[in-house]
Each structure stands twice: as C-alpha cells, then as structure tokens.
C-alpha cells in the first residue's frame, strides 16, 4: 500500500511539472489600422445608421412584412441555423474529451493448451470475463484545451455567418422591392407616353388632311408610338421575374408581390457611417473572418502538442474465471490501473508536416481577415459615393425633365398651329420619355445606396 502511494505521488509530481511547461500560445486579437478604411469626409463621430433596427430604416409597411416573412422562411437562413447546431455539437464533443472513456466488456475465450504445457484438466480451456474499462488522457500540453477553443471559435464564426446571411437577405429583399416599385413607375410613365403618342398620331392625321404635314409625318408618329409600346412586354417580364426571385427569398412559390408606390418611400434625414473601427464589431462577415483566424490559431497550438509525449491513465475492473457458476465469486474479481507516456519516435514526418500546414492555414486565415475588412471598407465607400452622386443626378435630372416637359408642350402647340415640323415633336417627346425613365433610375439608385450602406455597416 505504501509503495502504491509513492507511485501515485510520483505521477502527480510529474503531471505538475509537465503542466508548468508552456507549449501552446495565448491568442491576442490582431491589431489592424483602420483609420483610412473609408473613402469619405462624412465621418465625424461614432453615430451610424447601422445602429438602427431594420424596421426603423425601412418604414414601408409592405416592405416590413416581406422582410419579416423572409427572416422566418428563407431556406438559406434555415440552413445557416442548422450549421450553427452542427458546430455546437462538435463543441460539446470537444468538451467531453476532458472526461475518461468508459466501456463495458464481456468476453468468452476458448484456448487450446499444447500437450507439453498441460498441468491439469483437458486440452481446452474456457475463460469468462466481464467488467469495465476506463482510459483518460491528461491534458498536459493543452491539446484538449486548444481543441475546445478552436471548436468554440468555429461556433461563433458560424453564428456570424448566419448573421451575415441575415443582413444580406434583408438588403436583397429591400433591393428587389425597390426595383419593383421603380419598374411599376416606369411602366406607368411608358403607358402615359403611349397615350400621348396616340393623341399625337390623331393630330398628325388631322394635319395631313389639312395638307399641313405629309403622310411621312403620320407614319413616323405611328412608329414612335409602336416603339414605346414594344417596351411594355419587356417591362412586364422584368417585373414578373423580379417578383418570382423575391418570392423564392421569402420561401414562397413564384407569385405576385403586394407593394406600395415609389413616391411613398422615405429616406433618413442624414446618412452616418460612424468610424471604420466599428466594422470589426458590426460587420458579421468581418467578425467571422477574425474568428476563423482564431480557430486556425488554436489548431496550430494543437499541432504543436504532438511533438510532446501524451500521458494516459487506464484501468480495468471486473470478473474473470474458468467456471461460469463461480463468475460472481469475490475470488474471481480482478482490477488493474496503469499510466504511461507515449511519444512517436519515427512517424514519417507527420508531426512536422501537421504543424507546417497549420501555420500556413493560420496565415491564410489572417490574410482572409484583412481582405474581408478591406472589402467592407470598399463597400461602405461605394455606398456613400453612390448616395452622393445619385443626389447630384436627381437635382440635375429634375431640371432636365422640367425643361423637356416645356419643350414637348411648346413643340406640340407649334405643330398644331403650323409653326413646327413633326421631327421636332418626335425629338422632344423621345427626350422627355428617356429623362423621365432616367429620373426613376436615379431615385432607385438613391434608395439602393441606402440599402447598401446599411448592409455594408453591418445593419440588420
């Protein structure tokens, strides 16, 4: 008994000594300069539209219902949540590695005894055994702890991936919705233009009968009417395809999407992007990239531990006897316990290759993290620029449309009074149609710039 205590004490001392040897490294959050990440002069404080809930930014009640439906039914988001559950299962498994294995066993072994080794009995011997076996690996070098940290980083990274899908889903639904509103208005403008062309054709026919214009003027005005009419099927097809795409995002079969009008949309009074360093916390995909780097960092720690021996402790307790009727006799009880160090001497460079690959994957993950941050800065810069440029275009286009409306009105009056030719009317009306359609596109760009900025800042 005294000898056993000395052995166990020796094992404890060895464990404490080995545990004091630091093999793994401690993770430190990487420092990256984000001062010039945005290309804009609008940043003054940490206020940001990303702090708004999506329902505060998108005030259209029809759009709010669509976003809510998408968040509840989108198939890609459902898969993302399943991925979180899978990574959580792996994390639970990594935590259980701290506990010993426990196995039940029951054996029946029949042996043939050589004649020159027989002492008593016959030529065959039957041995019945049953009991429990246990094995436990001491986490001396931190391999199990690093594995657990790697799996936890993976859980967090997968969670951030789901958040990134959510922000992208909200943005995509909003963009499809605004595109539908824009096409609705363009369809309305085109139909109104067609009606004006029909009136112009009637005027041309009357002027031809009065010998004021020729048949060529009538035919030209009819051709312009048809040119406007032929765009209607394309617009309707684009509307249907956009509705179908939006329905799929909502988890529906393709169908009509209920919506309001473009003129009812309201934008924030001002767009604030905050400061670049906020992207590290607000952008799910940037945070995901950092967590993936952290996971690879811990996996590199795991690879380092393979260069050191593993300490395992195991034991067996049960019964073993040659007589089945005496199986549970106390005299048949057996037990043993042991501990050992295991270290590969020659394993075909496996440990070194494992560490080299782990370090390269860690470096790759860090590069991906920096790229994700740079891409986030680019998206914010693009959205801010689009918002500014679309505002300039809207102001200029408003003046253009106003001038062309007057030009179309004046040329029509001049034509009816015989002071203008039909080509002037055609040119004025064509220019007005293109300007009105362009005005819709300008306002659509403005709306999309807000959506893009909100998503780029991690809103939603």
C-alpha positions, 0 to 999 in steps of 0.5 A, a space after each residue: 500500500 505504501 509503495 502504491 502511494 509513492 507511485 501515485 505521488 510520483 505521477 502527480 509530481 510529474 503531471 505538475 511539472 509537465 503542466 508548468 511547461 508552456 507549449 501552446 500560445 495565448 491568442 491576442 486579437 490582431 491589431 489592424 489600422 483602420 483609420 483610412 478604411 473609408 473613402 469619405 469626409 462624412 465621418 465625424 463621430 461614432 453615430 451610424 445608421 447601422 445602429 438602427 433596427 431594420 424596421 426603423 430604416 425601412 418604414 414601408 409597411 409592405 416592405 416590413 412584412 416581406 422582410 419579416 416573412 423572409 427572416 422566418 422562411 428563407 431556406 438559406 437562413 434555415 440552413 445557416 441555423 442548422 450549421 450553427 447546431 452542427 458546430 455546437 455539437 462538435 463543441 460539446 464533443 470537444 468538451 467531453 474529451 476532458 472526461 475518461 472513456 468508459 466501456 463495458 466488456 464481456 468476453 468468452 475465450 476458448 484456448 487450446 493448451 499444447 500437450 507439453 504445457 498441460 498441468 491439469 484438466 483437458 486440452 481446452 480451456 474456457 475463460 469468462 470475463 466481464 467488467 469495465 474499462 476506463 482510459 483518460 488522457 491528461 491534458 498536459 500540453 493543452 491539446 484538449 484545451 486548444 481543441 475546445 477553443 478552436 471548436 468554440 471559435 468555429 461556433 461563433 464564426 458560424 453564428 456570424 455567418 448566419 448573421 451575415 446571411 441575415 443582413 444580406 437577405 434583408 438588403 436583397 429583399 429591400 433591393 428587389 422591392 425597390 426595383 419593383 416599385 421603380 419598374 411599376 413607375 416606369 411602366 406607368 410613365 411608358 403607358 402615359 407616353 403611349 397615350 400621348 403618342 396616340 393623341 399625337 398620331 390623331 393630330 398628325 392625321 388631322 394635319 395631313 388632311 389639312 395638307 399641313 404635314 405629309 403622310 411621312 409625318 403620320 407614319 413616323 408618329 405611328 412608329 414612335 408610338 409602336 416603339 414605346 409600346 414594344 417596351 411594355 412586354 419587356 417591362 412586364 417580364 422584368 417585373 414578373 421575374 423580379 417578383 418570382 426571385 423575391 418570392 423564392 427569398 421569402 420561401 414562397 412559390 413564384 407569385 405576385 408581390 403586394 407593394 406600395 408606390 415609389 413616391 411613398 418611400 422615405 429616406 433618413 434625414 442624414 446618412 452616418 457611417 460612424 468610424 471604420 473601427 466599428 466594422 470589426 464589431 458590426 460587420 458579421 462577415 468581418 467578425 467571422 473572418 477574425 474568428 476563423 483566424 482564431 480557430 486556425 490559431 488554436 489548431 496550430 497550438 494543437 499541432 504543436 502538442 504532438 511533438 510532446 509525449 501524451 500521458 494516459 491513465 487506464 484501468 480495468 475492473 471486473 470478473 474473470 474465471 474458468 467456471 461460469 457458476 463461480 463468475 460472481 465469486 469475490 475470488 474471481 474479481 480482478 482490477 488493474 490501473 496503469 499510466 504511461 507516456 507515449 511519444 512517436 519516435 519515427 512517424 514519417 514526418 507527420 508531426 512536422 508536416 501537421 504543424 507546417 500546414 497549420 501555420 500556413 492555414 493560420 496565415 491564410 486565415 489572417 490574410 482572409 481577415 484583412 481582405 474581408 475588412 478591406 472589402 467592407 471598407 470598399 463597400 461602405 465607400 461605394 455606398 456613400 459615393 453612390 448616395 452622393 452622386 445619385 443626389 447630384 443626378 436627381 437635382 440635375 435630372 429634375 431640371 432636365 425633365 422640367 425643361 423637356 416637359 416645356 419643350 414637348 408642350 411648346 413643340 406640340 402647340 407649334 405643330 398644331 398651329 403650323 409653326 413646327 415640323 413633326 421631327 421636332 415633336 418626335 425629338 422632344 417627346 423621345 427626350 422627355 420619355 428617356 429623362 423621365 425613365 432616367 429620373 426613376 433610375 436615379 431615385 432607385 439608385 438613391 434608395 439602393 445606396 441606402 440599402 447598401 450602406 446599411 448592409 455594408 455597416 453591418 445593419 440588420 
